[in-house]
Amino acid sequence: MVVILRRVVALYDWLEHHWEHKRTERIAANLLILAFAGSLALIELARQGLLPADVAALLPKSHYYAINTALSMLLGLEVFGLVFSIAKSVSVSVGKQFEILSLILLRHSFTELVHFNEPLVWAEASQPVLYMLAYAGGGLSIFLLLGVYYKLQHHRAITRDMEAAADFIVFKKIISLLLLLIFLVIGAADGVKYLNGNATNEFFSLFYTILIFSDVLIVLISLRYSSSYPVVFRNSGFAVATLLIRLTLTAPPYFSVLLGIGAIAFAIGITFAYNRFDNAEMQRSAHI
């Protein structure tokens, strides 16, 4: 069993090392550029009738879909970063979730462009523009509040026992690898659906649903190493924040923005309370 765990950890470390390498970043950026340019080219070829009918039927008619394609791929890359952040810190992974949420809201803002005709007719664009402003404003608000959230983080280990802390990290790495596998399976399934003409927007909703369960699992595993009330409450509260993010992804436009802002405000409140509680505990310990 120990040998298997070591191999799993070694696999995680190898994947993380290559993922965070500068070369990988450049490759990812080049893929995004190619996807954006390729989408524009294919859509234009389909509009001009230069592609086979069965291929053209799979492609959207609006050039604005190319933006959605590129941003969706960018979000997919961010999910990889989220998966690898789980092993580092629970608070960092929650922050990464909100980073992705802010980008999702911005993507929703761009998605409203697909309702515009080419050339643009203002009479048909008034309602989508309001949605665009709401989503963009929500993304900006979360971006600003993330600065507050990260500033409050102190990144303390849940236990002073170095061996126990290392074991906890091993478990989080295993969870990260499982999430990575699930992410790839969901992505592949979505790709097959798209190629079959059944477009779906359920990827991130499903992934965040899985994150809720993984967050709860991490809370339960953390009890093996620390039953401290502040730690348990903070980690459980972060799971609630993930739940609120999940609801944000399925709520109507204006409610989704309010839920997203409320979710990060809740996470900030948890962090602030945890810091105050922890400082009070440290002061009491110093007087004993």
C-alpha positions, 0 to 999 in steps of 0.5 A: 500500500505504501508503495502504491501511495508513493507512486501516486504521489510521484505521478502527481508531482511529475504532472504538477511540475510539467503543468507549471513549467513555462514551456507548458504555459507557452504551449497552452497559449499557442493552443488558445490562439490556434483554437480562436483563429481556427474557429473563426476560419471554420465558421467563415468557411461554413458561412460561405458554403465551402465546407461539406454540409455535414461538417457545416451543420456542426458549426455555429453561424455566428463569428462570436462563437469563436470567442466562446470557444477560446474562453471555454478552453481557457477555463478548462486550463484554469480547472487544471490549475484548480486541481493542482492547487487543492494539494497546496492549500484549501484556502488557495483552492477556494480562491482558485474556484472564485477565479474560475467563477469570475472568468465564467461570468465574463464568458457569459458576458461574451456568450450574449454576443451570439444573440446579435445578428451580423451586422449588429441591430441595436433593437435586438441587442438591448436585453443581451446588453443588460445581461452582458453588463450584469455578468461583467460587473459580477466578474469585476466584483469577484475579481476585486473581492478576491484581492481582499480574500487573498490578503486575509489568508495566513496559510497555517498548517492544520497540525504542528505534527510535520508527519501528520501534515505530510500525510494530509497532503498525500491524501489531498494529492490523491483527491487531486488526481481523481478530480483530474481524471474526472475532469478529463472524462467529463470533458471527453464526454462533452466533446463527444456530445458536441460532435454528435450535435448535442451541445451542452453547457453542463461541464462546469456545473457538473464539475463544481458539483463534484467539487462539493463532495471533494471539499466535504471529503477533505473536511472529513479527512482533516479530522484525522489530523485536527479536530480544532473547531475553527479549522473544521468550521472554516473548511466546512464553510468553504464547502458551502462557498463551493455550493453557492458557486454551483448554484451561481452557475445555474441561476438566472442572469441577475441572481447568478451575479448576486449569488456569486458576489454573496459566495465570495463575501461569505468566504471572506467572512469565514476567513476573517472570523477564522483569523480572529478566532485563531488569534484569540486561541493563540493569545489564550495559549500564551497566557496558560 
